[in-house]
Structure formats: structure tokens, C-alpha cells
Amino acid sequence: MLLITACGSQVSLRTGHVRTMEAGDPGKGIYYALPRSVVAIDVEVTQTVKKPGPYAAYAERYLGLNEVIFSPATSYEISRVSINGYAEPDPNQIYYVALQDEEEQILYMSLTEEGLIASVNRKFDNEDFQSGLSESTDYGYFGSDATFNYFIDTNLKEQIDTVIEHVRMDTITVQRQTLRRSWVEKGEELRASEVADYILEIREKKFDLISGFQEINYSKEALAYMYSEMDKLESDYLDLFTGITASQTINYRFIHTPEKDRTDIRHTLFRFSQNEGVLPADENAGGVPVTIAYQRSHTTDELNRQIRESSEGSRRTVAGFHYRVPEYANLLIYTGNEKRAETRMQINQFGIVTSLPPGKSTIEFYPNTGSVKSIGEPDGNEDDSN
């Protein structure tokens, strides 16, 4: 809340664009800005990683499995696109309110933290304003890699060799046999065979459990728990043959500021490849371009024409507070030529900027758009001379 003291029976205001006002002697006053719309595109990409099991080559031989992953692969897919927007000060729409030095008078102005105009001679509810804003949030990569759960046994096996020695004693030759024990590393095929046998053993135990072969009278809950745990164990060891497929999401946010004179072209946000995921917008990066396009409603064109014709025939050089009349537009997101998302949104800079007549009034603005919400005399002021 800014309290500015000026002079005169009423506050005489001169309001203009900062470039024109600073060219002369603006006197004392305050700056304020009108907002522009910024579009935030949130993209969720699903990454799918396929890893072959260490015993994939033996899946069909020992377990009769055909649907097996034999080589690693990573693929990406755009799973969700959402469009949001927020307001920020427009660097091209900054204005200066200059006050004349006469008798003492008070003018109240409310500005947001960013310098957007909110109200004149009226209390501004900052909480109500903040509740209507969309915050910008940064997203990063998160997730975990999938891994195999193994082994069921040690990687070593005991090997027993028979050593035969021929010992000659005088004229007699005696054959002596000696057993030699040693530990050697198991071969891959042997390990695969052991895991396959263990899977078959788990299946047999599952069958015994549900067929009533167990002599203990387990409760229904205990049976369900044991069966589910054995089912998970079997699934873990089957992964050693079939491989695993893991999916995780990566979230991105892309920011784009619409321009009124560039709505006839598509703007590239990034490029996308099914093998590499999200790539830079550079044409040499490869992949398919993901673009944003705007379709204006042109609802302010007629108003703009009338204001322009009126200003050409008017000699008024002093203006009151400047404000926006925003315009709606359709926002479309394309992957190549395929439309992926569409929404309708108010785009401030697609509309027009005009001004109120000079003079003292109670004015309330929509800070997110810069448009006028209400106009009236200041509270408690019975002076109708304005």
C-alpha cells in the first residue's frame, strides 16, 4: 500500500508510458506495471527400461519360456501434457503516475509485490489475489532402477576327483585310489539349472498348500499370506530367465511467453525421441519437434479499432490509469503434426491497452490481467465534481 501526498482540491494525475513520461519532467509519482501472461507446459515422460535376465539363454530349455528379453533396451513415451499459466510484469507495459504540486491531498495506491497495479483509493485483499495465482514449480528426475533378486545358493560347488596312483613294491604293482576334494565356481548353465529346479520346487509347494496336502490346519489368512509370499518368490526367480521391465516417470516444465505478432507460427518447445527422450529445441538435436500454437479469438479487434479512431479525433493529451482488456485464445500442443493437448486461456498481451479518463476515482483492478474490476468514487467522498 502506497500513500502519496499531492496537492489541490482534487488529485491531478498525468499517467503515461514510462518512455514518454521520463522524456520530460515527470515530477513526483510512482511506477506501476501491467501483467503479461506466461504459459507453463508440464510434460510427463514415461521411461521404460528392459533388462535381460542372466539366464535368458536357458529359459526355453529348462522352463519352456518363449517371451523372454534377450537384449537391453530403453524407450520413452510422452504420457501426459498439461498447460497452466501465470502472470508477471510486462517490461513493455510500465507506466508512471505523475502528481501535480498544489494543495495537500492524499492518493492511495495498492501494488502487488511484483509491481502490478491492484487498486486506487481502495483496500486491496492480497490473500484473495494470491489464491488466484498459479505457481511455477520446477520438476526433476526421480525414480529407482529395477534390479534382479538372486541367488538361492552359493556360487561355488564342491568337486570330488579320484586320483589313481600305481605304486610298485618289489615286483608287485599296487593301485592306490585317493579322493581329492576342491571348490570350483559353478558354470552359468549349472546355476540356471539350479534356479529352474528351485522354481519347480516352489510350484510344487504352492500346489501342496492349496490342495490340502499340509497336515497343519492353517487359517484362511495364513494360507493366503504363505501363497502370496511364495508367488512373489517364484516371480523374482522367473525374472532371472525372462528379464525385467521397469517404468518410471520424468517430469519437465517448459515456459513460453506468447507474442501478439507471432501467433501465425508454431513455436518449438523441445524435441522428442522414443529412444533418447526429451532433447533440446535445436533442429540438429534429432527427434520430432514438440510445438505450441496459439489461435486468437480476436474479440478485442473491434474495440481496438474504435479506440484508435476515437484517439485520432481527440486532442486529449492527459490520460488516467492505463489498463488492459485481455483476449482469450486456444493453446495447442503438437508432437510433430499430432495434437497432444489443447486448452483455452486468457492471454493478456493478445488484447489491448487503453486508459481511463484523468481524475480521482476508486478503481479496482484484476492484478492477473490488468483489467478494470470496478470504478467508483472514493469511500466517504461526497464530492460529485468529478
C-alpha angles and dihedrals in degrees: 000000000000122000111201121186117213135161139245136064085287132013111267109209132195112190125181146139112296093242094057097039095050090051089072131028106295095184115203123339146102140274125235134175136216117226129248125204121250121195120218116198115197114200124190115200121193114215116202118195122191118196123185118230119247090243099043092123091062099043096101096039098054105023106018093239118160104171097076133145109233102173133034118254138173124200135177133209132182101237101173140014124187130178125212135163143205138181130248133171113283109230089207094054106056117136137192124220108207121193126207120233110241131110119346115277134157128235122186120206127178119205130178121240089265092053098257114147114249109167146343120220090350136098112258121217104217094183091057090050094049092050090061096053125098112221123223111236127189118221127202139187116285136165140085134260118246118241138189121255109220163170124051095187143017119289091234130077132196115248121197117199126188112223114200118200127185110213118191115211112183103305095340125089114209123197113219121193121202127184113221118196123202140160119239133176115264118244121241094251092051091051090049090051091051093050091048091051090050091051090052089049091053091051090051091051091049089053091049090050097054096036094061095247091133112097093211116088099231121188120249091252092051092050092049091049095049093046093050092049092050089046090055090047092051091048091052093054094042087059088066087067105029098037126227135272116205127184129196136165131242117196125208133182122205122191123209130177112208119227120207095219094048103056094111095073136060116246118217113232097178141320125255133209126184089219100041105024122214115014133181119278090249112121091228092059093082127221128088120308117246107208141182124220133187128214110195120214091212090213092143097050095093092044090050090052093051093047091049092050091047093050091050091058096041127087095198109132100174117074133190126221116332118228140172132246102204127209133217122238138178114243117206130187118204133191100203101313095332116104110229104172140007135184140161119238142167110254110194098199093052089067130062138272119225137153141243121238114273117264143083117299142142105258129179121193135195099241093203093058106018091231124136116265100180141349126202144131118288115274112274095009112130094179109118095178091107 
